[in-house]
Amino acid sequence: VDRLRQSVAMFEAASGVSLTDTWEAGDIGAAVKFVRETGVLKARAVIERLRNEAASIVSRLDKAMTEESTAK
C-alpha cells in the first residue's frame, strides 16, 4: 500500500493530474498512449543534444573569429 501511495504521489507530481479529483481518464490515457507510441520524449532528447552541439559549434566559431580579428 505504501508503494502504491508513493507511485500515485510521484505520478500526480509529474503529471499535474490528481487521481482523487474528477478528471478525464480517457483523455489522459490517450495522451499517455500517444507519448509512449510516438517516442516524443526520445525525440526531445535528440533535439536537446543537437541544440547543445550547435551551441558548442557557435562558441568555437565565435572564438576562432575573435582570434582571427585579434591577429590582424
Predicted model as a PDB file, atoms N, CA, C, CB and O in Angstrom, pLDDT in the B-factor column:
MODEL        1                                                                  
ATOM      1  N   VAL A   1       0.834  -1.188   0.000  1.00 94.00           N  
ATOM      2  CA  VAL A   1       0.000   0.000   0.000  1.00 94.00           C  
ATOM      3  C   VAL A   1       0.879   1.253   0.000  1.00 94.00           C  
ATOM      4  CB  VAL A   1      -0.949  -0.003   1.218  1.00 94.00           C  
ATOM      5  O   VAL A   1       0.586   2.228  -0.692  1.00 94.00           O  
ATOM      6  N   ASP A   2       1.964   1.215   0.788  1.00 95.00           N  
ATOM      7  CA  ASP A   2       2.854   2.380   0.819  1.00 95.00           C  
ATOM      8  C   ASP A   2       3.497   2.615  -0.541  1.00 95.00           C  
ATOM      9  CB  ASP A   2       3.940   2.199   1.887  1.00 95.00           C  
ATOM     10  O   ASP A   2       3.646   3.756  -0.976  1.00 95.00           O  
ATOM     11  N   ARG A   3       3.876   1.533  -1.207  1.00 96.00           N  
ATOM     12  CA  ARG A   3       4.495   1.665  -2.530  1.00 96.00           C  
ATOM     13  C   ARG A   3       3.491   2.230  -3.537  1.00 96.00           C  
ATOM     14  CB  ARG A   3       5.032   0.296  -3.018  1.00 96.00           C  
ATOM     15  O   ARG A   3       3.854   3.047  -4.383  1.00 96.00           O  
ATOM     16  N   LEU A   4       2.245   1.802  -3.450  1.00 94.00           N  
ATOM     17  CA  LEU A   4       1.201   2.324  -4.331  1.00 94.00           C  
ATOM     18  C   LEU A   4       0.973   3.810  -4.063  1.00 94.00           C  
ATOM     19  CB  LEU A   4      -0.113   1.537  -4.140  1.00 94.00           C  
ATOM     20  O   LEU A   4       0.837   4.593  -5.004  1.00 94.00           O  
ATOM     21  N   ARG A   5       0.929   4.201  -2.803  1.00 93.00           N  
ATOM     22  CA  ARG A   5       0.759   5.625  -2.470  1.00 93.00           C  
ATOM     23  C   ARG A   5       1.911   6.458  -3.012  1.00 93.00           C  
ATOM     24  CB  ARG A   5       0.651   5.814  -0.948  1.00 93.00           C  
ATOM     25  O   ARG A   5       1.711   7.556  -3.531  1.00 93.00           O  
ATOM     26  N   GLN A   6       3.120   5.918  -2.885  1.00 95.00           N  
ATOM     27  CA  GLN A   6       4.298   6.627  -3.391  1.00 95.00           C  
ATOM     28  C   GLN A   6       4.224   6.760  -4.913  1.00 95.00           C  
ATOM     29  CB  GLN A   6       5.597   5.890  -2.977  1.00 95.00           C  
ATOM     30  O   GLN A   6       4.539   7.816  -5.461  1.00 95.00           O  
ATOM     31  N   SER A   7       3.809   5.696  -5.589  1.00 94.00           N  
ATOM     32  CA  SER A   7       3.683   5.740  -7.052  1.00 94.00           C  
ATOM     33  C   SER A   7       2.637   6.758  -7.475  1.00 94.00           C  
ATOM     34  CB  SER A   7       3.321   4.355  -7.607  1.00 94.00           C  
ATOM     35  O   SER A   7       2.849   7.515  -8.422  1.00 94.00           O  
ATOM     36  N   VAL A   8       1.520   6.778  -6.783  1.00 91.00           N  
ATOM     37  CA  VAL A   8       0.455   7.744  -7.097  1.00 91.00           C  
ATOM     38  C   VAL A   8       0.957   9.162  -6.867  1.00 91.00           C  
ATOM     39  CB  VAL A   8      -0.809   7.476  -6.236  1.00 91.00           C  
ATOM     40  O   VAL A   8       0.719  10.046  -7.690  1.00 91.00           O  
ATOM     41  N   ALA A   9       1.649   9.384  -5.759  1.00 93.00           N  
ATOM     42  CA  ALA A   9       2.173  10.719  -5.464  1.00 93.00           C  
ATOM     43  C   ALA A   9       3.170  11.150  -6.530  1.00 93.00           C  
ATOM     44  CB  ALA A   9       2.835  10.748  -4.076  1.00 93.00           C  
ATOM     45  O   ALA A   9       3.149  12.303  -6.962  1.00 93.00           O  
ATOM     46  N   MET A  10       4.036  10.250  -6.957  1.00 94.00           N  
ATOM     47  CA  MET A  10       5.015  10.581  -7.998  1.00 94.00           C  
ATOM     48  C   MET A  10       4.309  10.903  -9.313  1.00 94.00           C  
ATOM     49  CB  MET A  10       6.010   9.416  -8.199  1.00 94.00           C  
ATOM     50  O   MET A  10       4.682  11.851 -10.002  1.00 94.00           O  
ATOM     51  N   PHE A  11       3.284  10.112  -9.663  1.00 89.00           N  
ATOM     52  CA  PHE A  11       2.525  10.365 -10.893  1.00 89.00           C  
ATOM     53  C   PHE A  11       1.845  11.722 -10.831  1.00 89.00           C  
ATOM     54  CB  PHE A  11       1.480   9.260 -11.125  1.00 89.00           C  
ATOM     55  O   PHE A  11       1.912  12.502 -11.781  1.00 89.00           O  
ATOM     56  N   GLU A  12       1.194  11.998  -9.717  1.00 89.00           N  
ATOM     57  CA  GLU A  12       0.485  13.269  -9.585  1.00 89.00           C  
ATOM     58  C   GLU A  12       1.440  14.455  -9.664  1.00 89.00           C  
ATOM     59  CB  GLU A  12      -0.283  13.309  -8.271  1.00 89.00           C  
ATOM     60  O   GLU A  12       1.124  15.469 -10.288  1.00 89.00           O  
ATOM     61  N   ALA A  13       2.600  14.332  -9.037  1.00 93.00           N  
ATOM     62  CA  ALA A  13       3.575  15.429  -9.069  1.00 93.00           C  
ATOM     63  C   ALA A  13       4.104  15.646 -10.484  1.00 93.00           C  
ATOM     64  CB  ALA A  13       4.742  15.141  -8.108  1.00 93.00           C  
ATOM     65  O   ALA A  13       4.241  16.787 -10.927  1.00 93.00           O  
ATOM     66  N   ALA A  14       4.399  14.564 -11.189  1.00 92.00           N  
ATOM     67  CA  ALA A  14       4.974  14.680 -12.526  1.00 92.00           C  
ATOM     68  C   ALA A  14       3.949  15.108 -13.566  1.00 92.00           C  
ATOM     69  CB  ALA A  14       5.592  13.365 -12.937  1.00 92.00           C  
ATOM     70  O   ALA A  14       4.281  15.833 -14.505  1.00 92.00           O  
ATOM     71  N   SER A  15       2.708  14.668 -13.407  1.00 87.00           N  
ATOM     72  CA  SER A  15       1.692  14.922 -14.431  1.00 87.00           C  
ATOM     73  C   SER A  15       0.843  16.150 -14.172  1.00 87.00           C  
ATOM     74  CB  SER A  15       0.804  13.743 -14.552  1.00 87.00           C  
ATOM     75  O   SER A  15       0.260  16.717 -15.096  1.00 87.00           O  
ATOM     76  N   GLY A  16       0.773  16.561 -12.914  1.00 87.00           N  
ATOM     77  CA  GLY A  16      -0.134  17.645 -12.576  1.00 87.00           C  
ATOM     78  C   GLY A  16      -1.587  17.196 -12.531  1.00 87.00           C  
ATOM     79  O   GLY A  16      -2.499  18.020 -12.467  1.00 87.00           O  
ATOM     80  N   VAL A  17      -1.794  15.885 -12.564  1.00 85.00           N  
ATOM     81  CA  VAL A  17      -3.137  15.313 -12.535  1.00 85.00           C  
ATOM     82  C   VAL A  17      -3.361  14.654 -11.182  1.00 85.00           C  
ATOM     83  CB  VAL A  17      -3.339  14.289 -13.692  1.00 85.00           C  
ATOM     84  O   VAL A  17      -2.550  13.839 -10.742  1.00 85.00           O  
ATOM     85  N   SER A  18      -4.459  15.005 -10.524  1.00 85.00           N  
ATOM     86  CA  SER A  18      -4.811  14.378  -9.256  1.00 85.00           C  
ATOM     87  C   SER A  18      -5.703  13.179  -9.530  1.00 85.00           C  
ATOM     88  CB  SER A  18      -5.515  15.387  -8.309  1.00 85.00           C  
ATOM     89  O   SER A  18      -6.733  13.305 -10.193  1.00 85.00           O  
ATOM     90  N   LEU A  19      -5.318  12.029  -9.028  1.00 82.00           N  
ATOM     91  CA  LEU A  19      -6.117  10.827  -9.243  1.00 82.00           C  
ATOM     92  C   LEU A  19      -7.339  10.777  -8.335  1.00 82.00           C  
ATOM     93  CB  LEU A  19      -5.268   9.596  -9.023  1.00 82.00           C  
ATOM     94  O   LEU A  19      -8.241   9.970  -8.557  1.00 82.00           O  
ATOM     95  N   THR A  20      -7.377  11.625  -7.323  1.00 79.00           N  
ATOM     96  CA  THR A  20      -8.523  11.637  -6.416  1.00 79.00           C  
ATOM     97  C   THR A  20      -9.594  12.632  -6.843  1.00 79.00           C  
ATOM     98  CB  THR A  20      -8.066  11.957  -5.011  1.00 79.00           C  
ATOM     99  O   THR A  20     -10.728  12.553  -6.371  1.00 79.00           O  
ATOM    100  N   ASP A  21      -9.258  13.565  -7.726  1.00 77.00           N  
ATOM    101  CA  ASP A  21     -10.235  14.524  -8.249  1.00 77.00           C  
ATOM    102  C   ASP A  21     -10.860  13.964  -9.520  1.00 77.00           C  
ATOM    103  CB  ASP A  21      -9.572  15.905  -8.525  1.00 77.00           C  
ATOM    104  O   ASP A  21     -10.357  13.007 -10.110  1.00 77.00           O  
ATOM    105  N   THR A  22     -11.966  14.581  -9.931  1.00 72.00           N  
ATOM    106  CA  THR A  22     -12.593  14.193 -11.189  1.00 72.00           C  
ATOM    107  C   THR A  22     -11.726  14.682 -12.336  1.00 72.00           C  
ATOM    108  CB  THR A  22     -14.036  14.761 -11.301  1.00 72.00           C  
ATOM    109  O   THR A  22     -11.356  15.855 -12.386  1.00 72.00           O  
ATOM    110  N   TRP A  23     -11.402  13.787 -13.253  1.00 71.00           N  
ATOM    111  CA  TRP A  23     -10.569  14.139 -14.394  1.00 71.00           C  
ATOM    112  C   TRP A  23     -10.949  13.263 -15.568  1.00 71.00           C  
ATOM    113  CB  TRP A  23      -9.066  13.991 -14.060  1.00 71.00           C  
ATOM    114  O   TRP A  23     -11.630  12.250 -15.403  1.00 71.00           O  
ATOM    115  N   GLU A  24     -10.526  13.636 -16.705  1.00 74.00           N  
ATOM    116  CA  GLU A  24     -10.863  12.920 -17.929  1.00 74.00           C  
ATOM    117  C   GLU A  24      -9.890  11.756 -18.137  1.00 74.00           C  
ATOM    118  CB  GLU A  24     -10.836  13.878 -19.147  1.00 74.00           C  
ATOM    119  O   GLU A  24      -8.879  11.912 -18.821  1.00 74.00           O  
ATOM    120  N   ALA A  25     -10.183  10.614 -17.563  1.00 75.00           N  
ATOM    121  CA  ALA A  25      -9.291   9.454 -17.630  1.00 75.00           C  
ATOM    122  C   ALA A  25      -9.006   9.055 -19.073  1.00 75.00           C  
ATOM    123  CB  ALA A  25      -9.899   8.271 -16.873  1.00 75.00           C  
ATOM    124  O   ALA A  25      -7.878   8.687 -19.398  1.00 75.00           O  
ATOM    125  N   GLY A  26      -9.990   9.122 -19.926  1.00 79.00           N  
ATOM    126  CA  GLY A  26      -9.797   8.756 -21.328  1.00 79.00           C  
ATOM    127  C   GLY A  26      -8.818   9.679 -22.025  1.00 79.00           C  
ATOM    128  O   GLY A  26      -7.958   9.228 -22.781  1.00 79.00           O  
ATOM    129  N   ASP A  27      -8.949  10.967 -21.772  1.00 84.00           N  
ATOM    130  CA  ASP A  27      -8.037  11.932 -22.387  1.00 84.00           C  
ATOM    131  C   ASP A  27      -6.611  11.740 -21.884  1.00 84.00           C  
ATOM    132  CB  ASP A  27      -8.505  13.364 -22.105  1.00 84.00           C  
ATOM    133  O   ASP A  27      -5.661  11.762 -22.667  1.00 84.00           O  
ATOM    134  N   ILE A  28      -6.466  11.554 -20.583  1.00 84.00           N  
ATOM    135  CA  ILE A  28      -5.132  11.348 -20.013  1.00 84.00           C  
ATOM    136  C   ILE A  28      -4.549  10.048 -20.551  1.00 84.00           C  
ATOM    137  CB  ILE A  28      -5.186  11.321 -18.458  1.00 84.00           C  
ATOM    138  O   ILE A  28      -3.379   9.998 -20.930  1.00 84.00           O  
ATOM    139  N   GLY A  29      -5.354   9.008 -20.583  1.00 84.00           N  
ATOM    140  CA  GLY A  29      -4.890   7.720 -21.115  1.00 84.00           C  
ATOM    141  C   GLY A  29      -4.468   7.830 -22.567  1.00 84.00           C  
ATOM    142  O   GLY A  29      -3.458   7.248 -22.963  1.00 84.00           O  
ATOM    143  N   ALA A  30      -5.220   8.560 -23.359  1.00 88.00           N  
ATOM    144  CA  ALA A  30      -4.884   8.747 -24.777  1.00 88.00           C  
ATOM    145  C   ALA A  30      -3.590   9.537 -24.920  1.00 88.00           C  
ATOM    146  CB  ALA A  30      -6.031   9.467 -25.518  1.00 88.00           C  
ATOM    147  O   ALA A  30      -2.774   9.250 -25.797  1.00 88.00           O  
ATOM    148  N   ALA A  31      -3.405  10.526 -24.063  1.00 87.00           N  
ATOM    149  CA  ALA A  31      -2.174  11.320 -24.121  1.00 87.00           C  
ATOM    150  C   ALA A  31      -0.967  10.466 -23.752  1.00 87.00           C  
ATOM    151  CB  ALA A  31      -2.269  12.538 -23.181  1.00 87.00           C  
ATOM    152  O   ALA A  31       0.077  10.555 -24.397  1.00 87.00           O  
ATOM    153  N   VAL A  32      -1.104   9.644 -22.728  1.00 87.00           N  
ATOM    154  CA  VAL A  32      -0.005   8.759 -22.330  1.00 87.00           C  
ATOM    155  C   VAL A  32       0.316   7.785 -23.456  1.00 87.00           C  
ATOM    156  CB  VAL A  32      -0.362   7.987 -21.036  1.00 87.00           C  
ATOM    157  O   VAL A  32       1.484   7.553 -23.766  1.00 87.00           O  
ATOM    158  N   LYS A  33      -0.705   7.222 -24.062  1.00 91.00           N  
ATOM    159  CA  LYS A  33      -0.502   6.287 -25.174  1.00 91.00           C  
ATOM    160  C   LYS A  33       0.225   6.982 -26.326  1.00 91.00           C  
ATOM    161  CB  LYS A  33      -1.859   5.715 -25.661  1.00 91.00           C  
ATOM    162  O   LYS A  33       1.141   6.409 -26.916  1.00 91.00           O  
ATOM    163  N   PHE A  34      -0.174   8.203 -26.647  1.00 91.00           N  
ATOM    164  CA  PHE A  34       0.462   8.957 -27.724  1.00 91.00           C  
ATOM    165  C   PHE A  34       1.946   9.165 -27.448  1.00 91.00           C  
ATOM    166  CB  PHE A  34      -0.230  10.306 -27.910  1.00 91.00           C  
ATOM    167  O   PHE A  34       2.786   8.939 -28.319  1.00 91.00           O  
ATOM    168  N   VAL A  35       2.260   9.597 -26.233  1.00 89.00           N  
ATOM    169  CA  VAL A  35       3.657   9.852 -25.873  1.00 89.00           C  
ATOM    170  C   VAL A  35       4.472   8.566 -25.958  1.00 89.00           C  
ATOM    171  CB  VAL A  35       3.753  10.453 -24.455  1.00 89.00           C  
ATOM    172  O   VAL A  35       5.588   8.564 -26.478  1.00 89.00           O  
ATOM    173  N   ARG A  36       3.919   7.491 -25.454  1.00 89.00           N  
ATOM    174  CA  ARG A  36       4.652   6.225 -25.460  1.00 89.00           C  
ATOM    175  C   ARG A  36       4.819   5.681 -26.873  1.00 89.00           C  
ATOM    176  CB  ARG A  36       3.937   5.197 -24.590  1.00 89.00           C  
ATOM    177  O   ARG A  36       5.891   5.179 -27.209  1.00 89.00           O  
ATOM    178  N   GLU A  37       3.792   5.768 -27.704  1.00 92.00           N  
ATOM    179  CA  GLU A  37       3.853   5.186 -29.047  1.00 92.00           C  
ATOM    180  C   GLU A  37       4.660   6.018 -30.032  1.00 92.00           C  
ATOM    181  CB  GLU A  37       2.466   5.002 -29.580  1.00 92.00           C  
ATOM    182  O   GLU A  37       5.276   5.462 -30.942  1.00 92.00           O  
ATOM    183  N   THR A  38       4.671   7.324 -29.873  1.00 91.00           N  
ATOM    184  CA  THR A  38       5.371   8.180 -30.834  1.00 91.00           C  
ATOM    185  C   THR A  38       6.829   8.394 -30.487  1.00 91.00           C  
ATOM    186  CB  THR A  38       4.688   9.508 -30.926  1.00 91.00           C  
ATOM    187  O   THR A  38       7.616   8.802 -31.341  1.00 91.00           O  
ATOM    188  N   GLY A  39       7.200   8.123 -29.248  1.00 86.00           N  
ATOM    189  CA  GLY A  39       8.586   8.348 -28.853  1.00 86.00           C  
ATOM    190  C   GLY A  39       8.927   9.823 -28.758  1.00 86.00           C  
ATOM    191  O   GLY A  39      10.086  10.202 -28.926  1.00 86.00           O  
ATOM    192  N   VAL A  40       7.943  10.651 -28.492  1.00 88.00           N  
ATOM    193  CA  VAL A  40       8.145  12.097 -28.458  1.00 88.00           C  
ATOM    194  C   VAL A  40       9.197  12.498 -27.423  1.00 88.00           C  
ATOM    195  CB  VAL A  40       6.828  12.802 -28.161  1.00 88.00           C  
ATOM    196  O   VAL A  40       9.926  13.466 -27.638  1.00 88.00           O  
ATOM    197  N   LEU A  41       9.289  11.779 -26.310  1.00 85.00           N  
ATOM    198  CA  LEU A  41      10.294  12.119 -25.305  1.00 85.00           C  
ATOM    199  C   LEU A  41      11.701  11.823 -25.807  1.00 85.00           C  
ATOM    200  CB  LEU A  41      10.031  11.353 -24.010  1.00 85.00           C  
ATOM    201  O   LEU A  41      12.640  12.563 -25.510  1.00 85.00           O  
ATOM    202  N   LYS A  42      11.848  10.745 -26.567  1.00 88.00           N  
ATOM    203  CA  LYS A  42      13.152  10.429 -27.154  1.00 88.00           C  
ATOM    204  C   LYS A  42      13.526  11.499 -28.178  1.00 88.00           C  
ATOM    205  CB  LYS A  42      13.137   9.021 -27.816  1.00 88.00           C  
ATOM    206  O   LYS A  42      14.683  11.909 -28.266  1.00 88.00           O  
ATOM    207  N   ALA A  43      12.539  11.944 -28.946  1.00 90.00           N  
ATOM    208  CA  ALA A  43      12.798  12.994 -29.940  1.00 90.00           C  
ATOM    209  C   ALA A  43      13.254  14.268 -29.240  1.00 90.00           C  
ATOM    210  CB  ALA A  43      11.533  13.272 -30.797  1.00 90.00           C  
ATOM    211  O   ALA A  43      14.149  14.955 -29.732  1.00 90.00           O  
ATOM    212  N   ARG A  44      12.663  14.584 -28.122  1.00 88.00           N  
ATOM    213  CA  ARG A  44      13.067  15.777 -27.376  1.00 88.00           C  
ATOM    214  C   ARG A  44      14.518  15.666 -26.932  1.00 88.00           C  
ATOM    215  CB  ARG A  44      12.155  15.988 -26.157  1.00 88.00           C  
ATOM    216  O   ARG A  44      15.265  16.642 -26.997  1.00 88.00           O  
ATOM    217  N   ALA A  45      14.919  14.483 -26.482  1.00 90.00           N  
ATOM    218  CA  ALA A  45      16.307  14.279 -26.053  1.00 90.00           C  
ATOM    219  C   ALA A  45      17.264  14.471 -27.229  1.00 90.00           C  
ATOM    220  CB  ALA A  45      16.487  12.869 -25.443  1.00 90.00           C  
ATOM    221  O   ALA A  45      18.339  15.049 -27.065  1.00 90.00           O  
ATOM    222  N   VAL A  46      16.885  13.997 -28.395  1.00 92.00           N  
ATOM    223  CA  VAL A  46      17.718  14.168 -29.589  1.00 92.00           C  
ATOM    224  C   VAL A  46      17.822  15.645 -29.943  1.00 92.00           C  
ATOM    225  CB  VAL A  46      17.143  13.366 -30.783  1.00 92.00           C  
ATOM    226  O   VAL A  46      18.904  16.132 -30.269  1.00 92.00           O  
ATOM    227  N   ILE A  47      16.712  16.352 -29.881  1.00 94.00           N  
ATOM    228  CA  ILE A  47      16.704  17.787 -30.189  1.00 94.00           C  
ATOM    229  C   ILE A  47      17.578  18.547 -29.201  1.00 94.00           C  
ATOM    230  CB  ILE A  47      15.263  18.343 -30.164  1.00 94.00           C  
ATOM    231  O   ILE A  47      18.320  19.446 -29.598  1.00 94.00           O  
ATOM    232  N   GLU A  48      17.501  18.200 -27.916  1.00 94.00           N  
ATOM    233  CA  GLU A  48      18.340  18.871 -26.920  1.00 94.00           C  
ATOM    234  C   GLU A  48      19.822  18.608 -27.193  1.00 94.00           C  
ATOM    235  CB  GLU A  48      17.970  18.400 -25.498  1.00 94.00           C  
ATOM    236  O   GLU A  48      20.646  19.514 -27.069  1.00 94.00           O  
ATOM    237  N   ARG A  49      20.161  17.372 -27.564  1.00 95.00           N  
ATOM    238  CA  ARG A  49      21.558  17.049 -27.875  1.00 95.00           C  
ATOM    239  C   ARG A  49      22.033  17.850 -29.084  1.00 95.00           C  
ATOM    240  CB  ARG A  49      21.722  15.534 -28.139  1.00 95.00           C  
ATOM    241  O   ARG A  49      23.135  18.398 -29.067  1.00 95.00           O  
ATOM    242  N   LEU A  50      21.215  17.922 -30.129  1.00 96.00           N  
ATOM    243  CA  LEU A  50      21.572  18.690 -31.326  1.00 96.00           C  
ATOM    244  C   LEU A  50      21.730  20.176 -30.992  1.00 96.00           C  
ATOM    245  CB  LEU A  50      20.503  18.503 -32.425  1.00 96.00           C  
ATOM    246  O   LEU A  50      22.630  20.839 -31.506  1.00 96.00           O  
ATOM    247  N   ARG A  51      20.852  20.694 -30.130  1.00 96.00           N  
ATOM    248  CA  ARG A  51      20.943  22.099 -29.728  1.00 96.00           C  
ATOM    249  C   ARG A  51      22.257  22.362 -29.010  1.00 96.00           C  
ATOM    250  CB  ARG A  51      19.758  22.485 -28.826  1.00 96.00           C  
ATOM    251  O   ARG A  51      22.925  23.363 -29.270  1.00 96.00           O  
ATOM    252  N   ASN A  52      22.624  21.466 -28.110  1.00 97.00           N  
ATOM    253  CA  ASN A  52      23.885  21.631 -27.383  1.00 97.00           C  
ATOM    254  C   ASN A  52      25.079  21.559 -28.321  1.00 97.00           C  
ATOM    255  CB  ASN A  52      24.016  20.568 -26.296  1.00 97.00           C  
ATOM    256  O   ASN A  52      26.034  22.319 -28.162  1.00 97.00           O  
ATOM    257  N   GLU A  53      25.039  20.664 -29.288  1.00 97.00           N  
ATOM    258  CA  GLU A  53      26.127  20.569 -30.259  1.00 97.00           C  
ATOM    259  C   GLU A  53      26.214  21.840 -31.097  1.00 97.00           C  
ATOM    260  CB  GLU A  53      25.932  19.347 -31.167  1.00 97.00           C  
ATOM    261  O   GLU A  53      27.308  22.338 -31.364  1.00 97.00           O  
ATOM    262  N   ALA A  54      25.066  22.360 -31.511  1.00 97.00           N  
ATOM    263  CA  ALA A  54      25.054  23.595 -32.302  1.00 97.00           C  
ATOM    264  C   ALA A  54      25.610  24.763 -31.486  1.00 97.00           C  
ATOM    265  CB  ALA A  54      23.621  23.916 -32.783  1.00 97.00           C  
ATOM    266  O   ALA A  54      26.367  25.580 -32.010  1.00 97.00           O  
ATOM    267  N   ALA A  55      25.240  24.845 -30.212  1.00 97.00           N  
ATOM    268  CA  ALA A  55      25.754  25.915 -29.354  1.00 97.00           C  
ATOM    269  C   ALA A  55      27.263  25.806 -29.206  1.00 97.00           C  
ATOM    270  CB  ALA A  55      25.083  25.871 -27.975  1.00 97.00           C  
ATOM    271  O   ALA A  55      27.963  26.818 -29.184  1.00 97.00           O  
ATOM    272  N   SER A  56      27.760  24.593 -29.103  1.00 97.00           N  
ATOM    273  CA  SER A  56      29.201  24.378 -28.998  1.00 97.00           C  
ATOM    274  C   SER A  56      29.910  24.827 -30.275  1.00 97.00           C  
ATOM    275  CB  SER A  56      29.504  22.897 -28.714  1.00 97.00           C  
ATOM    276  O   SER A  56      30.975  25.442 -30.209  1.00 97.00           O  
ATOM    277  N   ILE A  57      29.332  24.528 -31.420  1.00 97.00           N  
ATOM    278  CA  ILE A  57      29.911  24.939 -32.704  1.00 97.00           C  
ATOM    279  C   ILE A  57      29.934  26.458 -32.806  1.00 97.00           C  
ATOM    280  CB  ILE A  57      29.117  24.334 -33.885  1.00 97.00           C  
ATOM    281  O   ILE A  57      30.935  27.038 -33.227  1.00 97.00           O  
ATOM    282  N   VAL A  58      28.840  27.104 -32.425  1.00 97.00           N  
ATOM    283  CA  VAL A  58      28.774  28.567 -32.469  1.00 97.00           C  
ATOM    284  C   VAL A  58      29.837  29.165 -31.555  1.00 97.00           C  
ATOM    285  CB  VAL A  58      27.367  29.067 -32.058  1.00 97.00           C  
ATOM    286  O   VAL A  58      30.501  30.133 -31.925  1.00 97.00           O  
ATOM    287  N   SER A  59      29.997  28.608 -30.392  1.00 96.00           N  
ATOM    288  CA  SER A  59      31.004  29.097 -29.454  1.00 96.00           C  
ATOM    289  C   SER A  59      32.413  28.971 -30.043  1.00 96.00           C  
ATOM    290  CB  SER A  59      30.913  28.327 -28.126  1.00 96.00           C  
ATOM    291  O   SER A  59      33.219  29.895 -29.938  1.00 96.00           O  
ATOM    292  N   ARG A  60      32.701  27.832 -30.658  1.00 96.00           N  
ATOM    293  CA  ARG A  60      34.026  27.646 -31.260  1.00 96.00           C  
ATOM    294  C   ARG A  60      34.234  28.588 -32.439  1.00 96.00           C  
ATOM    295  CB  ARG A  60      34.207  26.193 -31.714  1.00 96.00           C  
ATOM    296  O   ARG A  60      35.336  29.104 -32.631  1.00 96.00           O  
ATOM    297  N   LEU A  61      33.191  28.817 -33.230  1.00 96.00           N  
ATOM    298  CA  LEU A  61      33.293  29.752 -34.353  1.00 96.00           C  
ATOM    299  C   LEU A  61      33.531  31.177 -33.850  1.00 96.00           C  
ATOM    300  CB  LEU A  61      32.016  29.698 -35.219  1.00 96.00           C  
ATOM    301  O   LEU A  61      34.357  31.905 -34.401  1.00 96.00           O  
ATOM    302  N   ASP A  62      32.803  31.571 -32.802  1.00 95.00           N  
ATOM    303  CA  ASP A  62      32.998  32.905 -32.222  1.00 95.00           C  
ATOM    304  C   ASP A  62      34.431  33.067 -31.738  1.00 95.00           C  
ATOM    305  CB  ASP A  62      32.012  33.146 -31.060  1.00 95.00           C  
ATOM    306  O   ASP A  62      35.053  34.103 -31.974  1.00 95.00           O  
ATOM    307  N   LYS A  63      34.952  32.064 -31.070  1.00 94.00           N  
ATOM    308  CA  LYS A  63      36.319  32.114 -30.569  1.00 94.00           C  
ATOM    309  C   LYS A  63      37.312  32.225 -31.724  1.00 94.00           C  
ATOM    310  CB  LYS A  63      36.624  30.873 -29.720  1.00 94.00           C  
ATOM    311  O   LYS A  63      38.251  33.018 -31.671  1.00 94.00           O  
ATOM    312  N   ALA A  64      37.097  31.425 -32.766  1.00 94.00           N  
ATOM    313  CA  ALA A  64      38.007  31.465 -33.924  1.00 94.00           C  
ATOM    314  C   ALA A  64      37.956  32.825 -34.603  1.00 94.00           C  
ATOM    315  CB  ALA A  64      37.649  30.358 -34.937  1.00 94.00           C  
ATOM    316  O   ALA A  64      38.990  33.350 -35.016  1.00 94.00           O  
ATOM    317  N   MET A  65      36.759  33.402 -34.724  1.00 93.00           N  
ATOM    318  CA  MET A  65      36.641  34.696 -35.357  1.00 93.00           C  
ATOM    319  C   MET A  65      37.293  35.791 -34.529  1.00 93.00           C  
ATOM    320  CB  MET A  65      35.193  35.023 -35.597  1.00 93.00           C  
ATOM    321  O   MET A  65      37.900  36.707 -35.085  1.00 93.00           O  
ATOM    322  N   THR A  66      37.176  35.711 -33.206  1.00 91.00           N  
ATOM    323  CA  THR A  66      37.810  36.676 -32.307  1.00 91.00           C  
ATOM    324  C   THR A  66      39.315  36.575 -32.434  1.00 91.00           C  
ATOM    325  CB  THR A  66      37.375  36.443 -30.845  1.00 91.00           C  
ATOM    326  O   THR A  66      40.006  37.590 -32.522  1.00 91.00           O  
ATOM    327  N   GLU A  67      39.821  35.361 -32.442  1.00 87.00           N  
ATOM    328  CA  GLU A  67      41.263  35.139 -32.583  1.00 87.00           C  
ATOM    329  C   GLU A  67      41.780  35.657 -33.920  1.00 87.00           C  
ATOM    330  CB  GLU A  67      41.586  33.652 -32.443  1.00 87.00           C  
ATOM    331  O   GLU A  67      42.879  36.207 -34.000  1.00 87.00           O  
ATOM    332  N   GLU A  68      40.975  35.475 -34.971  1.00 84.00           N  
ATOM    333  CA  GLU A  68      41.357  35.943 -36.298  1.00 84.00           C  
ATOM    334  C   GLU A  68      41.408  37.474 -36.328  1.00 84.00           C  
ATOM    335  CB  GLU A  68      40.369  35.413 -37.362  1.00 84.00           C  
ATOM    336  O   GLU A  68      42.336  38.064 -36.881  1.00 84.00           O  
ATOM    337  N   SER A  69      40.389  38.111 -35.719  1.00 83.00           N  
ATOM    338  CA  SER A  69      40.349  39.581 -35.677  1.00 83.00           C  
ATOM    339  C   SER A  69      41.505  40.148 -34.888  1.00 83.00           C  
ATOM    340  CB  SER A  69      39.038  40.063 -35.077  1.00 83.00           C  
ATOM    341  O   SER A  69      42.065  41.180 -35.257  1.00 83.00           O  
ATOM    342  N   THR A  70      41.868  39.488 -33.808  1.00 84.00           N  
ATOM    343  CA  THR A  70      42.964  39.934 -32.963  1.00 84.00           C  
ATOM    344  C   THR A  70      44.308  39.790 -33.672  1.00 84.00           C  
ATOM    345  CB  THR A  70      42.973  39.151 -31.658  1.00 84.00           C  
ATOM    346  O   THR A  70      45.208  40.603 -33.460  1.00 84.00           O  
ATOM    347  N   ALA A  71      44.451  38.774 -34.504  1.00 79.00           N  
ATOM    348  CA  ALA A  71      45.700  38.513 -35.208  1.00 79.00           C  
ATOM    349  C   ALA A  71      45.942  39.517 -36.342  1.00 79.00           C  
ATOM    350  CB  ALA A  71      45.693  37.096 -35.764  1.00 79.00           C  
ATOM    351  O   ALA A  71      47.079  39.671 -36.790  1.00 79.00           O  
ATOM    352  N   LYS A  72      44.916  40.187 -36.800  1.00 70.00           N  
ATOM    353  CA  LYS A  72      45.075  41.113 -37.919  1.00 70.00           C  
ATOM    354  C   LYS A  72      45.716  42.383 -37.535  1.00 70.00           C  
ATOM    355  CB  LYS A  72      43.784  41.406 -38.533  1.00 70.00           C  
ATOM    356  O   LYS A  72      45.911  43.256 -38.381  1.00 70.00           O  
TER     357      LYS A  72                                                      
ENDMDL                                                                          
END                                                                             
